[in-house]
Amino acid sequence: MSRLGFLAILLGAFFVVTNRANKTFYDYYSYLWGTDHFIINPEGTEVQLKCDKSSGAGFRSKSQYAFGVFRIKMKIPNKKTGGIVTSFYLTSQGDNEDPNANHFELDFEFFGTTNATIQTNVFMNDSGHREQAFKLWFNPAWDFHTYEIRWNPYLILFSIDNIPIRVYYYTVLQPYPIVPMYVQASIWDPPPEWTWPGPVNWENAPFIAHYSDFGFDACPTPTANIKECYSDRYYWNNLSYIQLSDHEKEVMKTYQQKYMTYDYCDNPSTRKLECVYENK
């Protein structure tokens, strides 16, 4: 690569990183559903999503994106309950689409508030079932923590407070998301057939989730053509982002050994081809 080309990449990365400084909710997102269950402060720097028996609430990015580093600060409800789902995720689904239809999705989800367990999930144009769950080393209701999804043509990395906890590599053995996706967040009450999150204690309602620090770095895709998003002028497509360093691998291994409570690759009914690729 020429010196000029290298400089262009550095400048592009600098622009992308600094461009999100002092940005508010309105710069990236818009209200999606929940009417009076959606609350935003006057400065646009914090959103509260409320869930009670009548409704939950959610918001969605104004644009679709292909590849980037997506992050948000989140604090789950502080009232004890099972059942309630608090989430931050990417999805290829648009309006009025069947939520049970095959699609691409990358999830951070809390089921209830009682045990500080977060679930990550990956949908590869299917119904998902690639769950990995972690018993967190902090109480996610006490303060804001940063939840981040790095998605590029080579890997998907889930991190919490800059600690890598899960990686999904591109492999020819499985589909991989190369379609535009929205960035979304929501709180809601699952249908009765979802028994595993446990029952909701409605006596403690309403349940309020808090979100802040809305800026993220990504390639907008107003059309289905995402060719431009493969460019190495985006820092997340460069060498230090398309693979994990030895230190990152060691940290992730340590946190998985200490805090992972479920891995779909260990379950014969959900184990998939990429588990072989990951040597699991």
Secondary structure, DSSP 8 states (H G I E B T S, - for coil): --HHHHHHHHHHHHHHHHTTTT--HHHHEEEEE-GGGEEE-TTSSEEEEEE-SS--EEEEESS-EEEEEEEEEEE--SS--SS-EEEEEEE---TT--TTS-EEEEEEEEESSSS-EEEEEEEEEE-----EEEE-SS-TTTS-EEEEEEE-SSEEEEEETTEEEEEEE--TTS----S-BEEEEEEE---TT--TT----GGG--EEEEEE----EEEE-SSS--GGGG-TTSGGGSHHHHS--HHHHHHHHHHHHHHEEEEGGG-TTT--HHHHHTT-
